[in-house]
Amino acid sequence: MTINKFLILAAVLLCSASLSAQTKKTIVKPHAVSLTASMANGELIYKKVCIACHMADAGGVPNMNPPLTHSEYVDGNKTKLISILIKGLNESIEVDGSNYANVMPAQEILKDQEIADVLTYVRRSFGNKQSAVTLAEVKKTRASIKK
């Protein structure tokens, strides 16, 4: 096994173990309403769910997990971003000229408000200055995926 394959396998196992350890319980308070509350709740969720793969500075891991800073996936279409959290992502993507092929598992442990909060936090942190993600947008996206 090459060192690169070993590192990729180790990162996947670390991310999977982090998610498995959290089970299906609510991460934090489920009904953040104001932008301030949503950002605070989103930060807590990020630190518990996302940080292992996307790092504390949201810079990602080169060639494995993409950065969440000034990315077309974060800055662009909210529906696509929401879908990635709901369904996961199992395809190679290009972000800022680099390819990332690591699987992102569906975030099944997150409730709709938690998805809205963590995406609001990511879209408005780390130098990103995008609009918030609302509970209604997450519900609408989830409903369209189920069809």
PyRosetta script that sets phi, psi and omega in degrees:
from pyrosetta import init, pose_from_sequence

init()
pose = pose_from_sequence("MTINKFLILAAVLLCSASLSAQTKKTIVKPHAVSLTASMANGELIYKKVCIACHMADAGGVPNMNPPLTHSEYVDGNKTKLISILIKGLNESIEVDGSNYANVMPAQEILKDQEIADVLTYVRRSFGNKQSAVTLAEVKKTRASIKK")
pose.set_psi(1, 129.0)
pose.set_omega(1, 179.9)
pose.set_phi(2, -74.0)
pose.set_psi(2, 162.1)
pose.set_omega(2, -179.1)
pose.set_phi(3, -62.3)
pose.set_psi(3, -37.6)
pose.set_omega(3, 179.1)
pose.set_phi(4, -64.2)
pose.set_psi(4, -44.2)
pose.set_omega(4, 178.6)
pose.set_phi(5, -64.2)
pose.set_psi(5, -38.9)
pose.set_omega(5, 178.1)
pose.set_phi(6, -63.4)
pose.set_psi(6, -44.0)
pose.set_omega(6, 179.9)
pose.set_phi(7, -64.2)
pose.set_psi(7, -41.3)
pose.set_omega(7, 178.4)
pose.set_phi(8, -63.5)
pose.set_psi(8, -46.3)
pose.set_omega(8, 178.8)
pose.set_phi(9, -60.3)
pose.set_psi(9, -43.2)
pose.set_omega(9, 179.7)
pose.set_phi(10, -62.7)
pose.set_psi(10, -41.8)
pose.set_omega(10, 179.9)
pose.set_phi(11, -66.3)
pose.set_psi(11, -42.0)
pose.set_omega(11, 178.5)
pose.set_phi(12, -62.1)
pose.set_psi(12, -45.0)
pose.set_omega(12, 179.4)
pose.set_phi(13, -63.8)
pose.set_psi(13, -39.4)
pose.set_omega(13, 178.4)
pose.set_phi(14, -62.9)
pose.set_psi(14, -46.8)
pose.set_omega(14, 179.2)
pose.set_phi(15, -63.8)
pose.set_psi(15, -43.7)
pose.set_omega(15, -180.0)
pose.set_phi(16, -63.4)
pose.set_psi(16, -42.1)
pose.set_omega(16, 179.6)
pose.set_phi(17, -64.5)
pose.set_psi(17, -39.0)
pose.set_omega(17, 179.5)
pose.set_phi(18, -62.5)
pose.set_psi(18, -43.9)
pose.set_omega(18, -179.3)
pose.set_phi(19, -70.9)
pose.set_psi(19, -40.8)
pose.set_omega(19, -178.7)
pose.set_phi(20, -63.4)
pose.set_psi(20, -36.1)
pose.set_omega(20, -177.2)
pose.set_phi(21, -67.3)
pose.set_psi(21, -18.7)
pose.set_omega(21, -175.5)
pose.set_phi(22, -89.7)
pose.set_psi(22, -10.2)
pose.set_omega(22, -178.7)
pose.set_phi(23, 47.7)
pose.set_psi(23, -158.1)
pose.set_omega(23, -175.2)
pose.set_phi(24, -97.1)
pose.set_psi(24, 9.2)
pose.set_omega(24, -178.0)
pose.set_phi(25, -76.1)
pose.set_psi(25, 159.9)
pose.set_omega(25, 179.1)
pose.set_phi(26, -64.0)
pose.set_psi(26, 135.2)
pose.set_omega(26, -178.3)
pose.set_phi(27, -71.0)
pose.set_psi(27, -52.6)
pose.set_omega(27, -180.0)
pose.set_phi(28, -145.5)
pose.set_psi(28, -173.8)
pose.set_omega(28, -177.1)
pose.set_phi(29, -51.8)
pose.set_psi(29, 133.2)
pose.set_omega(29, -169.4)
pose.set_phi(30, -85.2)
pose.set_psi(30, -10.3)
pose.set_omega(30, -171.7)
pose.set_phi(31, -124.0)
pose.set_psi(31, 57.6)
pose.set_omega(31, 174.6)
pose.set_phi(32, -70.3)
pose.set_psi(32, 134.6)
pose.set_omega(32, -176.4)
pose.set_phi(33, -116.8)
pose.set_psi(33, -53.7)
pose.set_omega(33, -178.0)
pose.set_phi(34, -72.8)
pose.set_psi(34, 161.3)
pose.set_omega(34, 178.1)
pose.set_phi(35, -60.0)
pose.set_psi(35, -41.1)
pose.set_omega(35, 179.7)
pose.set_phi(36, -61.4)
pose.set_psi(36, -45.9)
pose.set_omega(36, 179.6)
pose.set_phi(37, -66.7)
pose.set_psi(37, -40.6)
pose.set_omega(37, 179.5)
pose.set_phi(38, -63.2)
pose.set_psi(38, -41.9)
pose.set_omega(38, 178.7)
pose.set_phi(39, -64.7)
pose.set_psi(39, -43.4)
pose.set_omega(39, -179.8)
pose.set_phi(40, -64.6)
pose.set_psi(40, -44.6)
pose.set_omega(40, 178.9)
pose.set_phi(41, -65.9)
pose.set_psi(41, -41.7)
pose.set_omega(41, 179.2)
pose.set_phi(42, -61.8)
pose.set_psi(42, -38.4)
pose.set_omega(42, 177.9)
pose.set_phi(43, -64.0)
pose.set_psi(43, -42.4)
pose.set_omega(43, 178.0)
pose.set_phi(44, -62.3)
pose.set_psi(44, -43.9)
pose.set_omega(44, 179.4)
pose.set_phi(45, -64.5)
pose.set_psi(45, -43.5)
pose.set_omega(45, 178.7)
pose.set_phi(46, -56.5)
pose.set_psi(46, -45.8)
pose.set_omega(46, -177.6)
pose.set_phi(47, -67.2)
pose.set_psi(47, -25.9)
pose.set_omega(47, -179.8)
pose.set_phi(48, -92.8)
pose.set_psi(48, -30.4)
pose.set_omega(48, -171.4)
pose.set_phi(49, -113.0)
pose.set_psi(49, -40.1)
pose.set_omega(49, -168.2)
pose.set_phi(50, -98.3)
pose.set_psi(50, -28.3)
pose.set_omega(50, -169.8)
pose.set_phi(51, -61.2)
pose.set_psi(51, -32.2)
pose.set_omega(51, -177.7)
pose.set_phi(52, -61.7)
pose.set_psi(52, -33.8)
pose.set_omega(52, -178.3)
pose.set_phi(53, -101.6)
pose.set_psi(53, -37.6)
pose.set_omega(53, -174.6)
pose.set_phi(54, -99.1)
pose.set_psi(54, -3.5)
pose.set_omega(54, 174.5)
pose.set_phi(55, 72.4)
pose.set_psi(55, 161.0)
pose.set_omega(55, -175.9)
pose.set_phi(56, -61.5)
pose.set_psi(56, -33.0)
pose.set_omega(56, -179.1)
pose.set_phi(57, -94.3)
pose.set_psi(57, 6.8)
pose.set_omega(57, -178.5)
pose.set_phi(58, 63.0)
pose.set_psi(58, 19.9)
pose.set_omega(58, -179.2)
pose.set_phi(59, -81.1)
pose.set_psi(59, -7.0)
pose.set_omega(59, 179.7)
pose.set_phi(60, 70.0)
pose.set_psi(60, -168.8)
pose.set_omega(60, 177.9)
pose.set_phi(61, -124.9)
pose.set_psi(61, 120.0)
pose.set_omega(61, -176.5)
pose.set_phi(62, -48.0)
pose.set_psi(62, 131.8)
pose.set_omega(62, 177.6)
pose.set_phi(63, 64.1)
pose.set_psi(63, 7.6)
pose.set_omega(63, 179.4)
pose.set_phi(64, -125.5)
pose.set_psi(64, -66.4)
pose.set_omega(64, -176.9)
pose.set_phi(65, -118.9)
pose.set_psi(65, 124.4)
pose.set_omega(65, -173.0)
pose.set_phi(66, -69.7)
pose.set_psi(66, 154.7)
pose.set_omega(66, 174.9)
pose.set_phi(67, -70.9)
pose.set_psi(67, 154.5)
pose.set_omega(67, 177.0)
pose.set_phi(68, -108.1)
pose.set_psi(68, 16.7)
pose.set_omega(68, -179.9)
pose.set_phi(69, -103.0)
pose.set_psi(69, 124.6)
pose.set_omega(69, 176.8)
pose.set_phi(70, 48.0)
pose.set_psi(70, 44.3)
pose.set_omega(70, 179.9)
pose.set_phi(71, -101.1)
pose.set_psi(71, 143.1)
pose.set_omega(71, 177.3)
pose.set_phi(72, -62.6)
pose.set_psi(72, -25.5)
pose.set_omega(72, 178.1)
pose.set_phi(73, -71.0)
pose.set_psi(73, -36.2)
pose.set_omega(73, 179.8)
pose.set_phi(74, -83.8)
pose.set_psi(74, -44.2)
pose.set_omega(74, -175.7)
pose.set_phi(75, -79.8)
pose.set_psi(75, -21.0)
pose.set_omega(75, -172.0)
pose.set_phi(76, -88.1)
pose.set_psi(76, -138.3)
pose.set_omega(76, -173.6)
pose.set_phi(77, -60.1)
pose.set_psi(77, 118.3)
pose.set_omega(77, -178.8)
pose.set_phi(78, -64.2)
pose.set_psi(78, -38.9)
pose.set_omega(78, -178.4)
pose.set_phi(79, -60.2)
pose.set_psi(79, -42.1)
pose.set_omega(79, 178.7)
pose.set_phi(80, -64.3)
pose.set_psi(80, -42.6)
pose.set_omega(80, 179.5)
pose.set_phi(81, -64.1)
pose.set_psi(81, -45.8)
pose.set_omega(81, 178.0)
pose.set_phi(82, -59.9)
pose.set_psi(82, -43.2)
pose.set_omega(82, -179.9)
pose.set_phi(83, -59.9)
pose.set_psi(83, -37.1)
pose.set_omega(83, 179.4)
pose.set_phi(84, -62.1)
pose.set_psi(84, -40.6)
pose.set_omega(84, 178.5)
pose.set_phi(85, -69.5)
pose.set_psi(85, -38.4)
pose.set_omega(85, -177.1)
pose.set_phi(86, -73.4)
pose.set_psi(86, -45.5)
pose.set_omega(86, -174.0)
pose.set_phi(87, -101.0)
pose.set_psi(87, -17.7)
pose.set_omega(87, -172.6)
pose.set_phi(88, 85.0)
pose.set_psi(88, -178.2)
pose.set_omega(88, -179.5)
pose.set_phi(89, -145.5)
pose.set_psi(89, 123.2)
pose.set_omega(89, -177.6)
pose.set_phi(90, -128.6)
pose.set_psi(90, 51.1)
pose.set_omega(90, 178.0)
pose.set_phi(91, -147.9)
pose.set_psi(91, 156.5)
pose.set_omega(91, 178.1)
pose.set_phi(92, -72.3)
pose.set_psi(92, 135.8)
pose.set_omega(92, 176.9)
pose.set_phi(93, -127.9)
pose.set_psi(93, 156.1)
pose.set_omega(93, 176.0)
pose.set_phi(94, -109.8)
pose.set_psi(94, 128.9)
pose.set_omega(94, 177.1)
pose.set_phi(95, -131.3)
pose.set_psi(95, 120.3)
pose.set_omega(95, 176.5)
pose.set_phi(96, 53.4)
pose.set_psi(96, 41.3)
pose.set_omega(96, 176.5)
pose.set_phi(97, 84.1)
pose.set_psi(97, -3.1)
pose.set_omega(97, 178.8)
pose.set_phi(98, -113.8)
pose.set_psi(98, 145.9)
pose.set_omega(98, 178.6)
pose.set_phi(99, -95.2)
pose.set_psi(99, 141.9)
pose.set_omega(99, 179.0)
pose.set_phi(100, -131.9)
pose.set_psi(100, 124.8)
pose.set_omega(100, -175.9)
pose.set_phi(101, -121.7)
pose.set_psi(101, 4.4)
pose.set_omega(101, -179.7)
pose.set_phi(102, -68.9)
pose.set_psi(102, 139.6)
pose.set_omega(102, 180.0)
pose.set_phi(103, -70.7)
pose.set_psi(103, 133.1)
pose.set_omega(103, 170.7)
pose.set_phi(104, -103.8)
pose.set_psi(104, 116.1)
pose.set_omega(104, -179.1)
pose.set_phi(105, -71.5)
pose.set_psi(105, 153.3)
pose.set_omega(105, 173.5)
pose.set_phi(106, -59.9)
pose.set_psi(106, 141.4)
pose.set_omega(106, -178.0)
pose.set_phi(107, -94.7)
pose.set_psi(107, 66.4)
pose.set_omega(107, -174.9)
pose.set_phi(108, -65.6)
pose.set_psi(108, -19.1)
pose.set_omega(108, -179.2)
pose.set_phi(109, -77.5)
pose.set_psi(109, -13.8)
pose.set_omega(109, -177.1)
pose.set_phi(110, -91.9)
pose.set_psi(110, 132.9)
pose.set_omega(110, 173.4)
pose.set_phi(111, -79.3)
pose.set_psi(111, 166.5)
pose.set_omega(111, -175.9)
pose.set_phi(112, -57.1)
pose.set_psi(112, -44.1)
pose.set_omega(112, -179.8)
pose.set_phi(113, -65.1)
pose.set_psi(113, -35.5)
pose.set_omega(113, 178.3)
pose.set_phi(114, -66.7)
pose.set_psi(114, -37.9)
pose.set_omega(114, 175.6)
pose.set_phi(115, -63.4)
pose.set_psi(115, -46.2)
pose.set_omega(115, 178.1)
pose.set_phi(116, -59.0)
pose.set_psi(116, -43.6)
pose.set_omega(116, -178.0)
pose.set_phi(117, -66.0)
pose.set_psi(117, -47.9)
pose.set_omega(117, -177.0)
pose.set_phi(118, -68.4)
pose.set_psi(118, -36.2)
pose.set_omega(118, 177.6)
pose.set_phi(119, -71.3)
pose.set_psi(119, -35.0)
pose.set_omega(119, 174.3)
pose.set_phi(120, -61.5)
pose.set_psi(120, -45.8)
pose.set_omega(120, 179.3)
pose.set_phi(121, -59.0)
pose.set_psi(121, -47.9)
pose.set_omega(121, -178.4)
pose.set_phi(122, -65.6)
pose.set_psi(122, -42.1)
pose.set_omega(122, -177.6)
pose.set_phi(123, -71.1)
pose.set_psi(123, -14.6)
pose.set_omega(123, -178.2)
pose.set_phi(124, -120.2)
pose.set_psi(124, 12.0)
pose.set_omega(124, -179.2)
pose.set_phi(125, -127.8)
pose.set_psi(125, 175.6)
pose.set_omega(125, 175.5)
pose.set_phi(126, 60.3)
pose.set_psi(126, 29.2)
pose.set_omega(126, -178.3)
pose.set_phi(127, 88.7)
pose.set_psi(127, -6.5)
pose.set_omega(127, 176.7)
pose.set_phi(128, -78.6)
pose.set_psi(128, 144.4)
pose.set_omega(128, -178.5)
pose.set_phi(129, -135.7)
pose.set_psi(129, 50.1)
pose.set_omega(129, -177.3)
pose.set_phi(130, -98.9)
pose.set_psi(130, 169.8)
pose.set_omega(130, -179.2)
pose.set_phi(131, -70.5)
pose.set_psi(131, 161.4)
pose.set_omega(131, 179.4)
pose.set_phi(132, -69.6)
pose.set_psi(132, 159.1)
pose.set_omega(132, 171.9)
pose.set_phi(133, -102.9)
pose.set_psi(133, 129.7)
pose.set_omega(133, -176.3)
pose.set_phi(134, -98.1)
pose.set_psi(134, 159.8)
pose.set_omega(134, 175.1)
pose.set_phi(135, -58.5)
pose.set_psi(135, -40.9)
pose.set_omega(135, -179.9)
pose.set_phi(136, -61.3)
pose.set_psi(136, -39.5)
pose.set_omega(136, 178.7)
pose.set_phi(137, -65.8)
pose.set_psi(137, -39.0)
pose.set_omega(137, 178.7)
pose.set_phi(138, -67.3)
pose.set_psi(138, -45.4)
pose.set_omega(138, 179.5)
pose.set_phi(139, -61.0)
pose.set_psi(139, -43.1)
pose.set_omega(139, 179.8)
pose.set_phi(140, -63.4)
pose.set_psi(140, -42.6)
pose.set_omega(140, 179.0)
pose.set_phi(141, -65.5)
pose.set_psi(141, -44.8)
pose.set_omega(141, 179.1)
pose.set_phi(142, -60.1)
pose.set_psi(142, -42.4)
pose.set_omega(142, 180.0)
pose.set_phi(143, -63.4)
pose.set_psi(143, -38.3)
pose.set_omega(143, -179.7)
pose.set_phi(144, -71.0)
pose.set_psi(144, -29.3)
pose.set_omega(144, 178.9)
pose.set_phi(145, -71.7)
pose.set_psi(145, -35.7)
pose.set_omega(145, -177.3)
pose.set_phi(146, -71.0)
pose.set_psi(146, -18.4)
pose.set_omega(146, -177.0)
pose.set_phi(147, -74.7)
pose.dump_pdb("model.pdb")
